[in-house]
């Protein structure tokens, strides 16, 4: 059959008159196109497609061989496998449906059981509801009762103190010990916590507790106040180990500023009497106490008035230091505890504050004030004794030394007790009294020596009254320098001393100066000023006055230089030539008229030249002799040299005019005419003059 098929295919009948040869050509052409299309489709297929890759992997996994039979049966095999798989799936779903039916039956049974349980539960709830409500109410009532019991117990433990504690707090028979302070602290806390009770709607309980706690606190503070008063009567401040209970009691009592201040007042009064008696005993040796004084009384061994006042001030200073140290241990050793207590007291007692003023307690300031109050009696006795010493002596130096001593202790007490201490007022008054006595004594002394202000000494030295005054001033300056070491404006402070102890005597010297002739007046003035300057120069606080004296000395020295200069010119005869040349200018016509002047006539000029030659050998010695009474040899030399220098300048001026006149004469004369020049008649040169006067 195959053979016939191929034969038939190879010899087909002709169509439409086409020859067999043309048909074979057409068939070959169509086969070639089909093959080309097949190859193109194969080549154009994308083997990277996932479906194609999965299909190829599946074929590879099944182990198919690429044969003609396999290619022919592959489609049928695949469809067969799909049908078998579908059948297995249908079988499995049948089993699942069977199981679902059984589950539905079980669920329906469970639903029936649940409905029955709900019916039984509803019936049980109806029967037990009243019992549960009653039980809940009873439990709430029990909880409320327990809470009230806890509140009551807490209230009793916090706001109520026992009878024993109340006795410890208020009974004067019980001691003030640690238990008292602990109970007092608890009572203060109860009093403070009453604010919580007052903040509730029912304030009755808070008011009752507050009233009760206030009474107990007041009784406790009264007990503490009386106990401190008793302790103060036997308190020994000399003991370095002061009772710690007293310090603590004061710190606690400070919460009641009124009671605290009352304690301080009584304490200050007691200490004032004790210190006054001690000071009086130190002065006189007599005391109301039975014990004897260990040291000699001040009045018995201090015979010098200054030492007497110094010993009294030293005792007061020592007592003040001891008192302050003892009270500092008593009041300040607890830091700011007293300050905080007083602030708390002022907050609880606002009526104690000044209107519009917020008081801040300063421990050191209060301590200084207390020490000042303790010294009130001592200060009164010190003022009486010191004023008695000041007024009973007429020595101005003594009064000033006492004033300086008091000023020194005033600055010391200012550092010790503060600038606002009441004790400083005592020192200010005593210092003022001593200074008034000093000024009065100085004025009396000036009035007593006024009779000596009439005639200056013959040797022009400082008069005796000035020497005496300078000795006194030296003592005053030394006292001022050693005593007032802390004064800032020291120069102005010493001016009052100078105005009393120096100025009146310098004024007397000035009156004597006005009655002396020149140069004795300037010599006398310089000698007096040099003596005063020698006393004041070592002290820096007198620099201004020393500078004023230097300026005055320079003025008098300038007048002495002028006097010595005139002596040079008049004694040498040069003054005649200088007076003649006063109207001569530098013009040739004026210079040419010099030879025609009377002073430059040949005979007169020769006479002046001879006079100059006679003067020059002893010129310096003769001139210095005029002011030999100056106390400063250096000033004598300096003044004479300065006057000689001025004389040399005058001589150079005369010489220049003479040379200028001779030059003009030489120009006007003919060569054959010979004439003596002014230089020939006055041959001295300025160089020779300077050599001779050097």
C-alpha positions as CSV (number, residue, x, y, z in Angstrom):
1,X,0.0,0.0,0.0
2,X,2.8,2.3,0.8
3,X,4.4,1.6,-2.4
4,X,1.2,2.4,-4.3
5,X,0.8,5.5,-2.2
6,X,4.1,6.8,-3.1
7,X,3.6,5.8,-6.6
8,X,0.3,7.6,-6.8
9,X,1.9,10.6,-5.2
10,X,4.8,10.5,-7.5
11,X,2.6,10.3,-10.7
12,X,-0.4,12.4,-10.1
13,X,-2.8,13.3,-12.9
14,X,-2.2,16.6,-14.6
15,X,-4.5,19.4,-14.0
16,X,-5.6,22.1,-16.2
17,X,-3.4,21.0,-19.0
18,X,-0.2,21.2,-16.9
19,X,2.5,18.8,-17.7
20,X,3.8,16.4,-15.1
21,X,7.1,18.1,-15.1
22,X,5.6,21.4,-14.1
23,X,3.6,19.7,-11.3
24,X,6.7,18.2,-9.8
25,X,8.4,21.5,-9.8
26,X,5.5,23.1,-8.0
27,X,5.4,20.3,-5.4
28,X,9.0,20.7,-4.6
29,X,8.6,24.4,-4.2
30,X,5.8,24.0,-1.7
31,X,7.8,21.4,0.3
32,X,10.7,23.7,0.6
33,X,8.4,26.5,1.9
34,X,6.8,24.2,4.5
35,X,10.2,23.1,5.7
36,X,11.4,26.7,5.9
37,X,8.3,27.7,7.8
38,X,8.8,24.8,10.2
39,X,12.4,25.7,10.8
40,X,11.5,29.3,11.3
41,X,8.8,28.5,13.8
42,X,11.2,26.2,15.7
43,X,13.9,28.7,15.7
44,X,11.6,31.6,16.7
45,X,10.3,29.6,19.7
46,X,11.6,30.9,23.1
47,X,12.9,28.0,25.1
48,X,13.4,30.3,28.0
49,X,9.6,30.3,28.7
50,X,8.9,28.7,32.1
51,X,6.0,26.6,30.8
52,X,8.1,25.1,28.1
53,X,10.9,24.5,30.6
54,X,8.5,22.8,33.1
55,X,7.1,20.6,30.3
56,X,10.6,19.6,29.2
57,X,11.6,18.8,32.9
58,X,8.4,16.8,33.3
59,X,9.2,14.7,30.2
60,X,12.7,14.3,31.4
61,X,11.5,13.2,34.9
62,X,9.2,10.5,33.4
63,X,12.1,9.1,31.4
64,X,10.5,9.3,27.9
65,X,12.6,8.3,25.1
66,X,12.6,10.4,22.0
67,X,11.2,7.7,19.7
68,X,8.5,7.7,17.0
69,X,6.2,5.6,19.1
70,X,6.7,7.7,22.1
71,X,6.0,10.9,20.2
72,X,2.9,9.3,18.8
73,X,1.5,8.1,22.2
74,X,2.5,10.9,24.4
75,X,-0.7,12.9,24.1
76,X,-2.9,9.8,24.8
77,X,-0.7,8.9,27.8
78,X,-1.0,12.4,29.2
79,X,-4.8,12.5,28.8
80,X,-5.0,9.1,30.5
81,X,-3.1,10.2,33.5
82,X,-5.2,13.3,33.8
83,X,-8.4,11.2,33.8
84,X,-6.9,8.9,36.5
85,X,-6.0,11.8,38.7
86,X,-9.4,13.3,38.4
87,X,-10.9,10.0,39.5
88,X,-8.8,9.8,42.6
89,X,-9.8,13.3,43.5
90,X,-13.5,12.6,43.2
91,X,-13.0,9.5,45.4
92,X,-11.2,11.5,48.1
93,X,-13.9,14.2,48.1
94,X,-16.5,11.6,48.6
95,X,-14.7,10.5,51.8
96,X,-14.5,14.1,53.0
97,X,-18.2,14.6,52.4
98,X,-18.9,11.5,54.5
99,X,-16.8,12.9,57.4
100,X,-18.5,16.3,57.2
101,X,-21.9,14.7,57.6
102,X,-20.7,12.9,60.8
103,X,-19.3,16.3,62.1
104,X,-22.5,18.1,61.5
105,X,-24.4,15.5,63.5
106,X,-21.9,16.0,66.4
107,X,-22.3,19.8,66.3
108,X,-26.0,19.6,66.4
109,X,-25.8,17.4,69.5
110,X,-23.4,19.8,71.2
111,X,-25.7,22.7,70.5
112,X,-28.5,20.9,72.2
113,X,-26.4,20.2,75.2
114,X,-25.4,23.9,75.4
115,X,-29.0,25.0,75.3
116,X,-29.9,22.7,78.1
117,X,-26.9,24.1,80.2
118,X,-28.0,27.7,79.7
119,X,-31.4,26.8,81.0
120,X,-29.9,25.2,84.1
121,X,-27.5,28.2,84.7
122,X,-30.3,30.8,84.4
123,X,-32.3,28.9,87.0
124,X,-29.3,28.7,89.3
125,X,-28.6,32.5,88.9
126,X,-32.1,33.3,89.9
127,X,-31.9,31.2,93.0
128,X,-28.4,32.5,94.2
129,X,-28.7,36.2,93.2
130,X,-30.0,37.5,96.6
131,X,-27.4,35.5,98.5
132,X,-24.6,37.0,96.5
133,X,-25.9,40.5,96.9
134,X,-26.1,40.1,100.7
135,X,-22.6,38.6,100.8
136,X,-21.1,41.5,98.8
137,X,-22.8,44.1,101.1
138,X,-21.4,42.3,104.1
139,X,-17.9,42.3,102.6
140,X,-18.0,46.0,101.8
141,X,-19.2,46.8,105.3
142,X,-16.3,44.7,106.7
143,X,-13.8,46.6,104.5
144,X,-15.2,50.0,105.6
145,X,-15.0,49.0,109.3
146,X,-11.4,47.9,108.8
147,X,-10.5,51.1,107.0
148,X,-12.1,53.2,109.8
149,X,-10.2,51.2,112.4
150,X,-6.9,51.8,110.6
151,X,-7.7,55.5,110.3
152,X,-8.6,55.7,114.0
153,X,-5.4,53.9,115.0
154,X,-3.3,56.1,112.7
155,X,-5.0,59.2,114.1
156,X,-4.5,58.2,117.7
157,X,-0.8,57.3,117.1
158,X,-0.2,60.6,115.1
159,X,-2.3,63.2,116.7
160,X,-2.7,62.0,120.3
161,X,0.1,61.8,122.9
162,X,0.0,59.7,126.0
163,X,-0.4,60.9,129.5
164,X,3.2,60.1,130.2
165,X,4.4,62.1,127.3
166,X,2.2,65.0,128.3
167,X,3.7,64.9,131.8
168,X,7.2,65.0,130.4
169,X,6.3,67.9,128.1
170,X,4.5,70.2,130.6
171,X,5.4,69.2,134.1
172,X,8.2,71.3,135.7
173,X,9.0,68.4,138.0
174,X,10.3,66.5,135.0
175,X,13.8,67.3,133.7
176,X,14.6,68.9,130.3
177,X,16.3,66.0,128.7
178,X,16.4,64.1,125.4
179,X,12.9,62.7,126.0
180,X,11.5,66.2,126.5
181,X,12.9,67.4,123.2
182,X,11.7,64.3,121.3
183,X,8.2,64.8,122.7
184,X,8.3,68.5,121.9
185,X,9.4,67.7,118.3
186,X,6.5,65.3,118.0
187,X,4.0,67.8,119.4
188,X,5.2,70.5,116.9
189,X,4.7,68.0,114.1
190,X,1.1,67.3,115.4
191,X,0.5,71.0,115.6
192,X,1.7,71.5,112.0
193,X,-0.2,68.5,110.7
194,X,-3.5,69.9,112.0
195,X,-3.6,71.9,108.8
196,X,-4.6,68.7,107.0
197,X,-7.6,68.2,109.4
198,X,-8.6,71.8,108.9
199,X,-8.7,71.3,105.2
200,X,-11.5,68.7,105.4
201,X,-15.2,69.4,105.3
202,X,-15.7,68.7,109.0
203,X,-13.2,71.0,110.8
204,X,-14.3,70.3,114.3
205,X,-11.8,67.6,115.0
206,X,-9.0,69.7,113.5
207,X,-9.9,72.7,115.7
208,X,-10.0,70.5,118.8
209,X,-6.7,68.9,118.1
210,X,-5.1,72.3,117.2
211,X,-6.4,73.9,120.4
212,X,-5.1,71.0,122.5
213,X,-1.7,70.9,120.8
214,X,-1.3,74.7,121.1
215,X,-1.9,74.6,124.9
216,X,0.6,71.8,125.3
217,X,3.2,73.6,123.1
218,X,2.8,76.8,125.1
219,X,3.2,74.9,128.3
220,X,6.3,73.2,127.0
221,X,7.9,76.4,125.9
222,X,7.1,78.0,129.2
223,X,8.7,75.1,131.0
224,X,11.8,75.4,128.7
225,X,11.9,79.2,129.2
226,X,11.9,78.9,133.0
227,X,14.5,76.1,132.9
228,X,16.8,78.3,130.8
229,X,16.4,81.1,133.2
230,X,17.5,78.9,136.1
231,X,20.4,77.6,134.1
232,X,21.6,81.1,133.2
233,X,21.9,81.9,136.9
234,X,24.5,79.2,137.4
235,X,26.0,79.1,133.9
236,X,29.8,79.5,134.0
237,X,31.0,81.1,130.8
238,X,34.6,80.5,131.8
239,X,34.0,76.8,131.4
240,X,34.9,75.9,127.8
241,X,32.6,72.9,127.9
242,X,29.3,74.8,128.2
243,X,26.3,72.6,128.7
244,X,25.1,71.3,125.4
245,X,21.6,71.1,126.7
246,X,21.6,74.9,127.1
247,X,22.6,75.5,123.5
248,X,20.0,73.1,122.3
249,X,17.4,74.7,124.5
250,X,18.2,78.1,123.2
251,X,17.9,76.9,119.6
252,X,14.5,75.4,120.4
253,X,13.3,78.4,122.4
254,X,14.2,80.7,119.4
255,X,11.0,79.4,117.8
256,X,9.2,81.7,120.3
257,X,11.0,85.0,119.6
258,X,9.3,86.8,122.5
259,X,10.5,84.2,125.1
260,X,13.9,84.0,123.4
261,X,14.4,87.8,123.6
262,X,13.2,87.8,127.2
263,X,15.9,85.2,128.0
264,X,18.5,87.3,126.2
265,X,17.5,90.4,128.1
266,X,17.8,88.7,131.5
267,X,21.0,87.1,130.4
268,X,22.5,90.4,129.3
269,X,21.4,92.1,132.5
270,X,23.1,89.4,134.6
271,X,26.3,89.5,132.5
272,X,26.4,93.3,132.7
273,X,26.4,93.1,136.5
274,X,29.1,90.4,136.5
275,X,31.4,92.2,134.0
276,X,30.9,95.5,135.9
277,X,31.9,93.9,139.2
278,X,34.9,92.2,137.5
279,X,36.1,95.5,136.0
280,X,35.7,97.4,139.2
281,X,37.6,94.6,141.0
282,X,40.3,94.8,138.4
283,X,40.6,98.5,139.0
284,X,40.4,98.7,142.8
285,X,41.0,95.2,144.1
286,X,37.7,95.2,146.0
287,X,35.0,92.8,145.1
288,X,31.7,91.6,146.5
289,X,32.7,88.0,146.0
290,X,34.5,86.0,148.6
291,X,37.4,85.1,146.3
292,X,40.5,87.3,146.0
293,X,41.8,89.0,142.9
294,X,44.8,87.1,141.5
295,X,46.5,90.2,139.9
296,X,47.3,93.6,141.3
297,X,44.7,96.3,140.9
298,X,45.2,98.6,137.9
299,X,44.9,101.7,140.0
300,X,47.8,100.6,142.3
301,X,50.5,99.8,139.7
302,X,49.5,102.0,136.7
303,X,50.9,105.4,137.9
304,X,51.4,106.8,134.5
305,X,48.0,108.2,133.1
306,X,48.6,106.8,129.6
307,X,49.4,103.4,131.0
308,X,46.4,103.6,133.3
309,X,44.0,104.3,130.4
310,X,45.8,101.6,128.3
311,X,45.5,99.0,131.0
312,X,41.8,99.7,131.4
313,X,41.2,99.5,127.6
314,X,43.3,96.3,127.5
315,X,41.2,94.7,130.2
316,X,38.0,95.7,128.4
317,X,39.3,94.3,125.2
318,X,40.3,91.0,126.8
319,X,37.0,90.7,128.5
320,X,35.2,91.5,125.3
321,X,37.1,88.8,123.4
322,X,36.4,86.2,126.1
323,X,32.8,87.2,126.3
324,X,32.3,87.0,122.6
325,X,34.1,83.6,122.3
326,X,31.9,82.2,125.1
327,X,28.7,83.5,123.7
328,X,29.7,82.4,120.2
329,X,29.9,78.9,121.5
330,X,26.6,79.4,123.2
331,X,24.6,81.0,120.4
332,X,26.5,80.5,117.1
333,X,28.1,77.0,117.4
334,X,24.9,75.4,116.0
335,X,25.3,77.1,112.7
336,X,22.1,78.6,111.4
337,X,19.8,76.6,113.6
338,X,18.8,79.6,115.8
339,X,18.3,81.7,112.6
340,X,15.9,79.0,111.2
341,X,14.1,78.7,114.5
342,X,13.5,82.4,114.7
343,X,12.3,82.6,111.2
344,X,9.9,79.8,111.9
345,X,8.8,81.6,115.0
346,X,8.2,84.8,113.1
347,X,6.1,82.9,110.6
348,X,4.0,81.4,113.3
349,X,3.7,84.8,115.1
350,X,3.5,87.3,112.2
351,X,2.3,90.1,114.5
352,X,5.9,90.4,115.8
353,X,7.1,91.7,112.5
354,X,7.3,95.4,111.8
355,X,4.8,96.6,109.3
356,X,6.0,96.2,105.7
357,X,9.3,94.8,106.9
358,X,10.6,91.3,106.6
359,X,13.1,90.6,109.4
360,X,16.0,88.4,108.7
361,X,17.9,87.1,111.7
362,X,21.7,87.7,111.6
363,X,23.5,85.5,114.1
364,X,26.7,87.4,114.2
365,X,24.9,90.8,114.4
366,X,22.8,89.5,117.3
367,X,25.9,88.2,119.0
368,X,27.7,91.5,118.6
369,X,24.6,93.3,120.0
370,X,24.4,90.9,123.0
371,X,28.1,91.4,123.8
372,X,27.6,95.2,123.5
373,X,24.8,95.0,126.0
374,X,26.9,92.9,128.3
375,X,29.5,95.7,128.3
376,X,27.2,98.5,129.1
377,X,28.2,98.7,132.7
378,X,31.9,98.3,131.9
379,X,31.6,101.1,129.3
380,X,30.0,103.4,131.8
381,X,32.7,102.9,134.3
382,X,35.4,103.2,131.7
383,X,34.0,106.5,130.4
384,X,34.0,108.0,134.0
385,X,37.6,106.9,134.7
386,X,39.0,108.0,131.3
387,X,37.3,111.4,131.3
388,X,38.6,111.9,134.8
389,X,42.2,111.2,133.6
390,X,41.8,113.4,130.5
391,X,40.4,116.4,132.4
392,X,42.8,116.2,135.3
393,X,46.0,116.7,133.2
394,X,47.1,119.8,131.2
395,X,49.7,118.1,129.1
396,X,48.6,118.3,125.4
397,X,50.8,115.4,124.4
398,X,49.2,113.2,127.0
399,X,45.7,114.1,125.8
400,X,46.7,113.4,122.2
401,X,48.3,110.1,123.1
402,X,45.2,109.1,125.0
403,X,43.1,110.1,122.0
404,X,45.3,108.0,119.7
405,X,45.1,105.0,122.1
406,X,41.4,105.3,122.2
407,X,41.2,105.5,118.4
408,X,43.3,102.4,118.1
409,X,41.0,100.4,120.4
410,X,38.1,101.9,118.6
411,X,39.3,100.4,115.3
412,X,40.0,97.1,117.1
413,X,36.5,97.0,118.6
414,X,35.0,97.9,115.2
415,X,36.5,94.7,113.8
416,X,35.5,92.7,116.8
417,X,31.9,93.8,117.3
418,X,31.0,95.4,114.0
419,X,30.8,99.1,112.9
420,X,27.3,99.5,114.4
421,X,28.1,98.4,117.9
422,X,26.9,100.6,120.7
423,X,30.3,100.3,122.4
424,X,31.9,102.3,119.5
425,X,29.9,105.3,120.5
426,X,31.7,105.3,123.8
427,X,35.1,105.3,122.1
428,X,34.0,108.0,119.7
429,X,32.9,110.2,122.6
430,X,36.1,109.5,124.6
431,X,38.3,110.2,121.5
432,X,36.4,113.4,120.9
433,X,36.8,114.4,124.6
434,X,40.6,113.7,124.5
435,X,41.0,115.7,121.2
436,X,39.0,118.6,122.7
437,X,41.3,118.6,125.7
438,X,44.3,118.4,123.4
439,X,43.2,121.5,121.5
440,X,42.4,123.4,124.7
441,X,45.8,122.5,126.1
442,X,47.6,123.5,122.9
443,X,45.7,126.9,122.8
444,X,46.6,127.5,126.4
445,X,50.3,126.7,125.6
446,X,50.2,129.1,122.6
447,X,48.8,131.8,124.7
448,X,51.5,131.3,127.4
449,X,54.4,131.6,124.9
450,X,53.0,134.5,122.9
451,X,55.3,136.8,124.8
452,X,58.2,135.1,123.0
453,X,56.9,136.0,119.6
454,X,58.6,139.5,119.6
455,X,62.2,139.2,118.7
456,X,64.0,136.7,116.5
457,X,67.3,135.2,117.7
458,X,70.5,137.0,116.7
459,X,71.8,134.0,114.9
460,X,68.6,133.6,112.9
461,X,68.1,130.1,114.3
462,X,64.5,128.8,115.0
463,X,63.3,130.5,118.2
464,X,63.0,128.5,121.4
465,X,59.2,128.4,121.3
466,X,59.4,126.8,117.9
467,X,62.0,124.2,119.0
468,X,59.8,123.3,121.9
469,X,56.8,123.1,119.7
470,X,58.7,120.8,117.2
471,X,59.7,118.5,120.0
472,X,56.1,118.2,121.0
473,X,55.1,117.8,117.4
474,X,57.6,115.0,117.0
475,X,56.1,113.1,119.9
476,X,52.6,113.7,118.5
477,X,53.6,112.4,115.0
478,X,55.3,109.3,116.5
479,X,52.2,108.6,118.6
480,X,49.9,109.1,115.5
481,X,52.1,106.8,113.4
482,X,52.2,104.0,115.8
483,X,48.6,104.1,117.0
484,X,46.4,104.9,114.1
485,X,47.6,102.2,111.8
486,X,44.2,101.5,110.2
487,X,43.1,104.9,109.2
488,X,42.7,105.2,105.5
489,X,42.7,109.0,105.2
490,X,45.7,109.5,107.4
491,X,46.9,112.8,105.9
492,X,43.7,114.6,106.4
493,X,43.3,113.2,109.9
494,X,46.7,114.6,110.9
495,X,46.0,118.1,109.5
496,X,44.0,118.9,112.7
497,X,47.0,118.1,114.7
498,X,49.2,120.3,112.6
499,X,46.8,123.2,112.8
500,X,47.0,123.1,116.6
501,X,50.6,122.0,117.3
502,X,52.5,123.7,114.4
503,X,50.6,126.4,112.6
504,X,50.3,128.9,115.5
505,X,54.1,128.7,116.1
506,X,54.9,129.1,112.4
507,X,52.6,132.1,112.3
508,X,54.6,133.6,115.2
509,X,57.8,132.9,113.2
510,X,56.2,134.6,110.2
511,X,55.5,137.7,112.3
512,X,59.2,137.8,113.3
513,X,60.2,137.3,109.7
514,X,58.3,140.4,108.6
515,X,60.3,142.5,111.0
516,X,63.8,141.4,109.7
517,X,65.7,143.0,106.9
518,X,66.9,141.3,103.7
519,X,68.4,138.7,103.6
520,X,68.0,137.9,107.3
521,X,64.3,137.5,106.9
522,X,64.6,134.8,104.2
523,X,67.4,133.1,106.1
524,X,65.3,133.0,109.3
525,X,62.2,131.7,107.4
526,X,64.2,128.9,105.7
527,X,65.8,127.9,109.0
528,X,62.4,127.6,110.7
529,X,60.9,125.7,107.8
530,X,63.9,123.3,107.6
531,X,63.5,122.5,111.3
532,X,59.8,121.8,110.9
533,X,60.5,119.8,107.7
534,X,63.1,117.6,109.5
535,X,60.4,116.6,112.1
536,X,57.7,115.8,109.5
537,X,59.7,114.2,106.7
538,X,60.0,110.7,108.2
539,X,56.2,110.4,108.2
540,X,54.2,109.7,105.0
541,X,51.0,111.1,106.4
542,X,52.7,114.6,106.5
543,X,53.8,114.5,102.8
544,X,51.4,117.3,101.8
545,X,52.6,119.6,104.5
546,X,56.2,118.8,103.7
547,X,55.6,119.6,100.0
548,X,54.0,122.9,101.0
549,X,57.1,123.7,103.0
550,X,59.4,122.8,100.1
551,X,57.5,125.2,97.9
552,X,57.9,128.0,100.5
553,X,61.6,127.2,101.0
554,X,62.1,127.5,97.2
555,X,60.4,130.9,97.2
556,X,62.7,132.2,99.9
557,X,65.7,130.6,98.2
558,X,64.8,132.4,95.0
559,X,64.8,135.7,96.9
560,X,68.2,134.8,98.4
561,X,69.6,134.0,95.0
562,X,68.4,137.4,93.7
563,X,70.0,139.1,96.7
564,X,73.3,137.3,96.1
565,X,73.2,138.1,92.4
566,X,72.8,141.8,93.2
567,X,75.7,141.6,95.6
568,X,77.8,140.1,92.8
569,X,76.9,142.9,90.3
570,X,77.1,145.8,92.8
571,X,80.3,144.8,94.5
572,X,82.0,144.0,91.2
573,X,80.9,147.3,89.7
574,X,79.2,145.5,86.8
575,X,75.8,147.0,87.7
576,X,76.9,150.4,86.3
577,X,77.7,148.8,82.9
578,X,74.5,146.8,82.9
579,X,72.4,149.8,83.7
580,X,74.1,151.7,80.9
581,X,73.4,148.9,78.4
582,X,69.7,148.6,79.2
583,X,68.7,150.8,76.3
584,X,71.2,149.4,73.8
585,X,69.7,147.2,71.1
586,X,71.5,144.9,68.6
587,X,71.3,147.4,65.8
588,X,74.7,148.8,64.5
589,X,73.7,152.4,65.2
590,X,72.8,151.5,68.8
591,X,76.0,149.4,69.3
592,X,78.1,152.2,67.8
593,X,76.8,154.6,70.5
594,X,78.2,152.5,73.4
595,X,81.7,154.2,73.5
596,X,79.9,157.5,73.9
597,X,78.1,156.4,77.1
598,X,79.4,157.8,80.4
599,X,79.9,154.4,81.9
600,X,82.1,153.4,78.9
601,X,84.4,156.4,79.0
602,X,88.0,155.2,79.3
603,X,88.7,156.4,82.8
604,X,85.4,155.0,84.1
605,X,85.8,151.7,82.3
606,X,89.3,151.3,83.6
607,X,88.1,152.0,87.1
608,X,85.3,149.3,86.8
609,X,87.9,146.8,85.5
610,X,90.1,147.5,88.5
611,X,87.1,147.1,90.8
612,X,86.2,143.8,89.2
613,X,89.8,142.5,89.6
614,X,89.8,143.4,93.3
615,X,86.4,141.6,93.8
616,X,87.0,138.4,92.0
617,X,89.7,136.6,94.2
618,X,87.4,136.5,97.2
619,X,84.0,136.8,95.5
620,X,82.6,133.4,96.4
621,X,83.7,133.6,100.0
622,X,82.4,137.1,100.5
623,X,79.1,136.3,98.9
624,X,78.6,133.1,100.9
625,X,79.3,135.1,104.0
626,X,76.1,137.0,103.5
627,X,74.0,133.8,104.1
628,X,76.3,131.8,106.4
629,X,73.6,131.7,109.0
630,X,71.5,129.3,107.0
631,X,71.4,126.0,108.8
632,X,71.9,124.0,105.5
633,X,75.4,124.2,104.1
634,X,74.3,122.7,100.9
635,X,71.7,125.5,100.4
636,X,74.4,128.1,101.0
637,X,76.5,126.6,98.3
638,X,73.6,126.1,95.9
639,X,72.3,129.6,96.3
640,X,75.8,131.2,95.9
641,X,76.6,129.1,92.8
642,X,73.2,130.0,91.2
643,X,73.9,133.7,91.9
644,X,77.4,133.3,90.5
645,X,76.0,131.7,87.4
646,X,73.7,134.6,86.8
647,X,76.6,137.0,87.3
648,X,78.6,135.2,84.6
649,X,75.7,135.5,82.2
650,X,75.5,139.2,82.9
651,X,79.2,139.5,82.3
652,X,78.9,137.6,79.0
653,X,76.2,140.1,78.0
654,X,78.5,143.1,78.7
655,X,81.4,141.4,77.0
656,X,79.4,140.7,73.9
657,X,78.4,144.4,73.7
658,X,82.0,145.6,74.1
659,X,83.2,143.2,71.4
660,X,80.4,144.3,69.1
661,X,81.3,148.0,69.6
662,X,85.0,147.4,69.0
663,X,84.2,145.6,65.7
664,X,82.3,148.6,64.5
665,X,85.1,150.9,65.5
666,X,87.6,148.8,63.7
667,X,85.6,148.9,60.5
668,X,85.2,152.7,60.6
669,X,88.9,153.5,61.3
670,X,91.5,153.9,58.6
671,X,94.5,151.8,58.4
672,X,96.9,154.6,59.7
673,X,94.7,155.6,62.6
674,X,95.3,153.6,65.8
675,X,92.9,153.8,68.7
676,X,92.5,151.9,71.9
677,X,89.3,149.8,72.0
678,X,86.9,149.1,74.9
679,X,88.4,145.6,75.2
680,X,91.8,147.0,76.0
681,X,90.4,149.0,78.9
682,X,88.1,146.1,80.1
683,X,90.3,143.0,79.4
684,X,88.6,140.3,81.5
685,X,86.9,137.5,79.6
686,X,83.9,135.5,80.5
687,X,86.0,132.3,80.5
688,X,88.2,133.8,83.2
689,X,85.2,134.9,85.2
690,X,83.7,131.3,85.2
691,X,87.1,129.8,86.2
692,X,87.5,132.2,89.1
693,X,83.9,131.7,90.3
694,X,83.8,128.0,89.8
